[in-house]
Amino acid sequence: MNEQIENNFMYHAPKEGQAEKYDLLRDIAKELAYLIDEVCPNSREKALATTKLEESIMWANASVARN
């Protein structure tokens, strides 16, 4: 059995203090999302930047949950 695979594909119930970390990550990412929206012209690049920001928060949250 591969412990990494098992860990990556299981449900991770929130533990004490994790919800606050998720909130902080989302709040800071939202600020950056608004900045990107404000200063970048509408374009494929802007859309990709926003998507990658969403992805980075998803992975940051996964890091908190899994570890």
Secondary structure, DSSP 8 states (H G I E B T S, - for coil): --HHHHHHTS-----TTHHHHHHHHHHHHHHHHHHHHHHS-SSHHHHHHHHHHHHHHHHHHHHHHH-
